[in-house]
Amino acid sequence: MGRLGMVLTAAAAIAAAGCQSQNDVLNDDEAMATQTALRRAQFEMGCQQATGSILSRNLLQPAMWRGLERAEYTVGVSGCDKKAVYVVVCQIGSPSCFAADSRGGQALPP
């Protein structure tokens, strides 16, 4: 294989290693999203025993001019006879996530 062939092969390998499937990207931030919702719920519910689970998740299309890739998770949290649902948005490749109450500040009935 000539020099050009080796360069092209190396470039293709590097490009393939950098590509992640949507599932991989969502899996990377899932634990952080759950933890973000859980911390907020534990504070709001006054319940340190609360636990959280992912109800849904998807990738958001970047805003036209901003280009920030984000993942959105819906996280259900329950504990101490209370339940809440949070929508968590995480910026891909960043440790920053934000948990918003999906019910406008209303806790769901047990």
MDTraj code that builds the backbone (N, CA, C; nanometers):
import mdtraj as md
import numpy as np

residues = "MET GLY ARG LEU GLY MET VAL LEU THR ALA ALA ALA ALA ILE ALA ALA ALA GLY CYS GLN SER GLN ASN ASP VAL LEU ASN ASP ASP GLU ALA MET ALA THR GLN THR ALA LEU ARG ARG ALA GLN PHE GLU MET GLY CYS GLN GLN ALA THR GLY SER ILE LEU SER ARG ASN LEU LEU GLN PRO ALA MET TRP ARG GLY LEU GLU ARG ALA GLU TYR THR VAL GLY VAL SER GLY CYS ASP LYS LYS ALA VAL TYR VAL VAL VAL CYS GLN ILE GLY SER PRO SER CYS PHE ALA ALA ASP SER ARG GLY GLY GLN ALA LEU PRO PRO".split()
xyz = np.array([
    [0.0860, -0.1170, 0.0000],
    [0.0000, 0.0000, 0.0000],
    [0.0904, 0.1229, 0.0000],
    [0.0561, 0.2166, -0.0832],
    [0.1352, 0.3375, -0.0945],
    [0.1117, 0.4318, 0.0226],
    [0.1910, 0.5361, 0.0245],
    [0.1816, 0.6349, 0.1321],
    [0.0429, 0.6989, 0.1382],
    [-0.0147, 0.7334, 0.0232],
    [-0.1478, 0.7934, 0.0184],
    [-0.2518, 0.6964, 0.0742],
    [-0.2401, 0.5702, 0.0396],
    [-0.3333, 0.4689, 0.0902],
    [-0.3273, 0.4572, 0.2418],
    [-0.2058, 0.4624, 0.2974],
    [-0.1919, 0.4531, 0.4434],
    [-0.2502, 0.5760, 0.5117],
    [-0.2298, 0.6928, 0.4531],
    [-0.2839, 0.8162, 0.5103],
    [-0.4358, 0.8124, 0.5083],
    [-0.4938, 0.7694, 0.3963],
    [-0.6393, 0.7612, 0.3863],
    [-0.6964, 0.6579, 0.4830],
    [-0.6304, 0.5457, 0.4982],
    [-0.6754, 0.4427, 0.5919],
    [-0.6707, 0.4948, 0.7350],
    [-0.5642, 0.5632, 0.7708],
    [-0.5524, 0.6197, 0.9057],
    [-0.6592, 0.7255, 0.9295],
    [-0.6840, 0.8100, 0.8308],
    [-0.7864, 0.9146, 0.8447],
    [-0.9245, 0.8522, 0.8621],
    [-0.9527, 0.7466, 0.7872],
    [-1.0824, 0.6794, 0.7992],
    [-1.0979, 0.6160, 0.9369],
    [-0.9921, 0.5566, 0.9897],
    [-0.9980, 0.4948, 1.1221],
    [-1.0223, 0.5990, 1.2307],
    [-0.9578, 0.7130, 1.2196],
    [-0.9762, 0.8203, 1.3178],
    [-1.1188, 0.8736, 1.3106],
    [-1.1694, 0.8939, 1.1907],
    [-1.3063, 0.9440, 1.1743],
    [-1.4073, 0.8451, 1.2297],
    [-1.3878, 0.7170, 1.2052],
    [-1.4815, 0.6148, 1.2548],
    [-1.4789, 0.6072, 1.4067],
    [-1.3633, 0.6241, 1.4669],
    [-1.3531, 0.6185, 1.6131],
    [-1.4244, 0.7357, 1.6777],
    [-1.4289, 0.8494, 1.6108],
    [-1.4924, 0.9685, 1.6661],
    [-1.6435, 0.9678, 1.6533],
    [-1.6962, 0.8806, 1.5695],
    [-1.8412, 0.8765, 1.5479],
    [-1.9067, 0.7870, 1.6520],
    [-2.0118, 0.8386, 1.7112],
    [-2.0896, 0.7601, 1.8059],
    [-2.2321, 0.7542, 1.7555],
    [-2.2984, 0.6438, 1.7817],
    [-2.4390, 0.6350, 1.7458],
    [-2.5206, 0.7216, 1.8412],
    [-2.6438, 0.7524, 1.8035],
    [-2.7310, 0.8299, 1.8920],
    [-2.7484, 0.7585, 2.0257],
    [-2.7600, 0.6275, 2.0206],
    [-2.7751, 0.5501, 2.1434],
    [-2.6542, 0.5667, 2.2351],
    [-2.5336, 0.5632, 2.1768],
    [-2.4108, 0.5808, 2.2554],
    [-2.4079, 0.7182, 2.3221],
    [-2.4454, 0.8208, 2.2461],
    [-2.4454, 0.9575, 2.2991],
    [-2.5444, 0.9676, 2.4147],
    [-2.6645, 0.9136, 2.3975],
    [-2.7656, 0.9177, 2.5033],
    [-2.7211, 0.8367, 2.6244],
    [-2.6587, 0.7239, 2.6025],
    [-2.6096, 0.6417, 2.7139],
    [-2.5038, 0.7146, 2.7954],
    [-2.4180, 0.7931, 2.7265],
    [-2.3092, 0.8643, 2.7952],
    [-2.3608, 0.9606, 2.9020],
    [-2.4715, 1.0302, 2.8752],
    [-2.5214, 1.1327, 2.9677],
    [-2.6380, 1.0861, 3.0550],
    [-2.6826, 0.9621, 3.0378],
    [-2.8011, 0.9148, 3.1100],
    [-2.7828, 0.9186, 3.2619],
    [-2.6703, 0.8726, 3.3111],
    [-2.6467, 0.8722, 3.4557],
    [-2.6417, 1.0147, 3.5111],
    [-2.5785, 1.1063, 3.4376],
    [-2.5700, 1.2455, 3.4823],
    [-2.7088, 1.3096, 3.4842],
    [-2.7917, 1.2788, 3.3832],
    [-2.9270, 1.3331, 3.3774],
    [-3.0111, 1.2814, 3.4939],
    [-3.0004, 1.1529, 3.5213],
    [-3.0749, 1.0940, 3.6336],
    [-3.0313, 1.1573, 3.7646],
    [-2.9017, 1.1744, 3.7834],
    [-2.8487, 1.2332, 3.9065],
    [-2.8928, 1.3786, 3.9216],
    [-2.8971, 1.4531, 3.8118],
    [-2.9401, 1.5931, 3.8160],
    [-3.0851, 1.6025, 3.8615],
    [-3.1730, 1.5205, 3.8025],
    [-3.3143, 1.5196, 3.8421],
    [-3.3301, 1.4726, 3.9857],
    [-3.2533, 1.3731, 4.0230],
    [-3.2626, 1.3178, 4.1577],
    [-3.2226, 1.4191, 4.2641],
    [-3.1167, 1.4942, 4.2405],
    [-3.0741, 1.5965, 4.3376],
    [-3.1825, 1.7026, 4.3559],
    [-3.2430, 1.7465, 4.2454],
    [-3.3494, 1.8469, 4.2558],
    [-3.4702, 1.7895, 4.3297],
    [-3.5083, 1.6670, 4.2955],
    [-3.6244, 1.6043, 4.3591],
    [-3.6006, 1.5813, 4.5083],
    [-3.4824, 1.5368, 4.5446],
    [-3.4524, 1.5144, 4.6862],
    [-3.4672, 1.6438, 4.7651],
    [-3.4253, 1.7551, 4.7064],
    [-3.4395, 1.8838, 4.7727],
    [-3.5864, 1.9241, 4.7805],
    [-3.6583, 1.9191, 4.6673],
    [-3.7973, 1.9632, 4.6642],
    [-3.8898, 1.8745, 4.7467],
    [-3.8648, 1.7451, 4.7452],
    [-3.9489, 1.6507, 4.8196],
    [-3.9077, 1.6385, 4.9665],
    [-3.7871, 1.6829, 4.9963],
    [-3.7353, 1.6631, 5.1310],
    [-3.7175, 1.5148, 5.1602],
    [-3.6719, 1.4416, 5.0578],
    [-3.6640, 1.2957, 5.0682],
    [-3.5313, 1.2464, 5.0120],
    [-3.4377, 1.2177, 5.0983],
    [-3.3067, 1.1694, 5.0543],
    [-3.3118, 1.0261, 5.0026],
    [-3.4198, 0.9531, 5.0306],
    [-3.4326, 0.8141, 4.9861],
    [-3.4926, 0.8031, 4.8458],
    [-3.5258, 0.9147, 4.7825],
    [-3.5885, 0.9125, 4.6503],
    [-3.4970, 0.8443, 4.5489],
    [-3.5595, 0.7790, 4.4519],
    [-3.4856, 0.7140, 4.3442],
    [-3.5414, 0.7608, 4.2106],
    [-3.4579, 0.7567, 4.1076],
    [-3.5001, 0.8045, 3.9764],
    [-3.4792, 0.7016, 3.8682],
    [-3.5595, 0.7129, 3.7626],
    [-3.5430, 0.6257, 3.6469],
    [-3.5792, 0.7029, 3.5202],
    [-3.5119, 0.6684, 3.4124],
    [-3.5350, 0.7320, 3.2831],
    [-3.6677, 0.6809, 3.2257],
    [-3.7554, 0.7744, 3.1891],
    [-3.8827, 0.7395, 3.1273],
    [-3.8739, 0.7501, 2.9748],
    [-3.7996, 0.8496, 2.9258],
    [-3.7769, 0.8636, 2.7820],
    [-3.6518, 0.9467, 2.7604],
    [-3.6003, 0.9410, 2.6381],
    [-3.4793, 1.0166, 2.6050],
    [-3.4731, 1.0375, 2.4550],
    [-3.4156, 1.1506, 2.4140],
    [-3.3943, 1.1753, 2.2717],
    [-3.2915, 1.2858, 2.2521],
    [-3.2354, 1.2901, 2.1322],
    [-3.1419, 1.3961, 2.0964],
    [-3.2201, 1.5120, 2.0380],
    [-3.1846, 1.6323, 2.0779],
    [-3.2479, 1.7529, 2.0241],
    [-3.1647, 1.8039, 1.9083],
    [-3.2305, 1.8526, 1.8068],
    [-3.1595, 1.9109, 1.6935],
    [-3.0958, 2.0417, 1.7382],
    [-2.9730, 2.0674, 1.6951],
    [-2.9082, 2.1927, 1.7340],
    [-2.9855, 2.3131, 1.6793],
    [-2.9855, 2.4196, 1.7574],
    [-3.0458, 2.5446, 1.7100],
    [-2.9695, 2.5893, 1.5857],
    [-3.0378, 2.6533, 1.4961],
    [-2.9803, 2.6834, 1.3650],
    [-2.8443, 2.7531, 1.3731],
    [-2.8323, 2.8553, 1.4549],
    [-2.7073, 2.9318, 1.4570],
    [-2.6207, 2.9013, 1.5775],
    [-2.6737, 2.8346, 1.6754],
    [-2.5951, 2.8083, 1.7970],
    [-2.5142, 2.6797, 1.7856],
    [-2.5704, 2.5776, 1.7242],
    [-2.4975, 2.4541, 1.7000],
    [-2.4724, 2.3679, 1.8222],
    [-2.5373, 2.3951, 1.9352],
    [-2.5162, 2.3145, 2.0547],
    [-2.5991, 2.1866, 2.0465],
    [-2.5326, 2.0742, 2.0571],
    [-2.6039, 1.9473, 2.0590],
    [-2.6466, 1.9182, 2.2021],
    [-2.7730, 1.8782, 2.2161],
    [-2.8261, 1.8523, 2.3498],
    [-2.9058, 1.7222, 2.3499],
    [-2.9101, 1.6615, 2.4665],
    [-2.9914, 1.5423, 2.4878],
    [-3.0986, 1.5774, 2.5901],
    [-3.2180, 1.5245, 2.5684],
    [-3.3298, 1.5503, 2.6590],
    [-3.3753, 1.4178, 2.7200],
    [-3.3884, 1.4170, 2.8505],
    [-3.4311, 1.2979, 2.9236],
    [-3.5531, 1.3332, 3.0077],
    [-3.6506, 1.2452, 3.0111],
    [-3.7619, 1.2580, 3.1044],
    [-3.7338, 1.1588, 3.2158],
    [-3.7248, 1.2100, 3.3391],
    [-3.6849, 1.1278, 3.4528],
    [-3.7968, 1.1263, 3.5554],
    [-3.8399, 1.0075, 3.5918],
    [-3.9382, 0.9916, 3.6982],
    [-3.8662, 0.9682, 3.8298],
    [-3.9108, 1.0381, 3.9345],
    [-3.8489, 1.0250, 4.0666],
    [-3.9588, 0.9941, 4.1676],
    [-3.9325, 0.8978, 4.2549],
    [-4.0304, 0.8653, 4.3583],
    [-3.9588, 0.8355, 4.4898],
    [-4.0303, 0.8623, 4.5982],
    [-3.9776, 0.8354, 4.7316],
    [-4.0601, 0.9086, 4.8357],
    [-4.0644, 0.8559, 4.9571],
    [-4.1374, 0.9178, 5.0676],
    [-4.2842, 0.9451, 5.0301],
    [-4.3450, 0.8504, 4.9593],
    [-4.4855, 0.8613, 4.9169],
    [-4.5110, 0.9801, 4.8250],
    [-4.4108, 1.0216, 4.7487],
    [-4.4247, 1.1318, 4.6538],
    [-4.3661, 1.0891, 4.5204],
    [-4.4174, 1.1516, 4.4130],
    [-4.3651, 1.1271, 4.2786],
    [-4.3526, 1.2601, 4.2058],
    [-4.2546, 1.2674, 4.1172],
    [-4.2374, 1.3860, 4.0335],
    [-4.1730, 1.3434, 3.9025],
    [-4.1943, 1.4246, 3.8003],
    [-4.1328, 1.4009, 3.6698],
    [-4.0555, 1.5263, 3.6318],
    [-3.9325, 1.5068, 3.5856],
    [-3.8463, 1.6174, 3.5456],
    [-3.7987, 1.5971, 3.4025],
    [-3.7888, 1.7059, 3.3298],
    [-3.7267, 1.7043, 3.1979],
    [-3.5859, 1.7595, 3.2177],
    [-3.4878, 1.6783, 3.1821],
    [-3.3477, 1.7163, 3.2001],
    [-3.2846, 1.7337, 3.0625],
    [-3.2172, 1.8469, 3.0424],
    [-3.1477, 1.8744, 2.9170],
    [-2.9989, 1.8833, 2.9474],
    [-2.9205, 1.8048, 2.8735],
    [-2.7753, 1.8027, 2.8909],
    [-2.7077, 1.8430, 2.7605],
    [-2.6061, 1.9268, 2.7712],
    [-2.5269, 1.9624, 2.6530],
    [-2.4295, 1.8489, 2.6259],
    [-2.4288, 1.7971, 2.5050],
    [-2.3416, 1.6860, 2.4679],
    [-2.1955, 1.7284, 2.4822],
    [-2.1160, 1.6425, 2.5451],
    [-1.9739, 1.6707, 2.5621],
    [-1.9426, 1.7681, 2.6732],
    [-2.0399, 1.7958, 2.7579],
    [-2.0217, 1.8907, 2.8672],
    [-2.0820, 1.8307, 2.9939],
    [-2.0284, 1.8642, 3.1096],
    [-2.0873, 1.8121, 3.2327],
    [-2.2087, 1.8925, 3.2807],
    [-2.2678, 1.9734, 3.1919],
    [-2.3777, 2.0586, 3.2372],
    [-2.5131, 2.0011, 3.1958],
    [-2.6011, 1.9885, 3.2951],
    [-2.7393, 1.9445, 3.2744],
    [-2.8300, 2.0366, 3.3550],
    [-2.9543, 2.0517, 3.3088],
    [-3.0535, 2.1333, 3.3784],
    [-3.1806, 2.0519, 3.3932],
    [-3.2352, 2.0460, 3.5143],
    [-3.3593, 1.9725, 3.5406],
    [-3.4735, 2.0701, 3.5594],
    [-3.5755, 2.0585, 3.4752],
    [-3.6957, 2.1407, 3.4849],
    [-3.8123, 2.0511, 3.5242],
    [-3.8969, 2.1005, 3.6119],
    [-4.0164, 2.0278, 3.6519],
    [-4.1113, 2.0252, 3.5330],
    [-4.1533, 1.9075, 3.4911],
    [-4.2367, 1.8978, 3.3712],
    [-4.3832, 1.9303, 3.3971],
    [-4.4225, 1.9481, 3.5224],
    [-4.5622, 1.9729, 3.5556],
    [-4.5843, 2.1149, 3.6083],
    [-4.4954, 2.2058, 3.5789],
    [-4.5127, 2.3445, 3.6215],
    [-4.5089, 2.3624, 3.7714],
    [-4.4279, 2.2836, 3.8402],
    [-4.4138, 2.2994, 3.9851],
    [-4.5098, 2.2160, 4.0677],
    [-4.5924, 2.1331, 4.0037],
    [-4.6877, 2.0508, 4.0781],
    [-4.6313, 1.9105, 4.0948],
    [-4.6313, 1.8613, 4.2156],
    [-4.5921, 1.7232, 4.2396],
    [-4.7063, 1.6328, 4.1961],
    [-4.6716, 1.5174, 4.1408],
    [-4.7736, 1.4221, 4.1005],
    [-4.8287, 1.3492, 4.2221],
    [-4.9565, 1.3145, 4.2232],
    [-5.0102, 1.2410, 4.3375],
    [-4.9475, 1.1030, 4.3465],
    [-4.9331, 1.0490, 4.4692],
    [-4.8713, 0.9177, 4.4845],
    [-4.9531, 0.8079, 4.4198],
])
top = md.Topology()
chain = top.add_chain()
for i, resn in enumerate(residues, 1):
    res = top.add_residue(resn, chain, resSeq=i)
    for name in ("N", "CA", "C"):
        top.add_atom(name, md.element.get_by_symbol(name[0]), res)
traj = md.Trajectory(xyz[None], top)
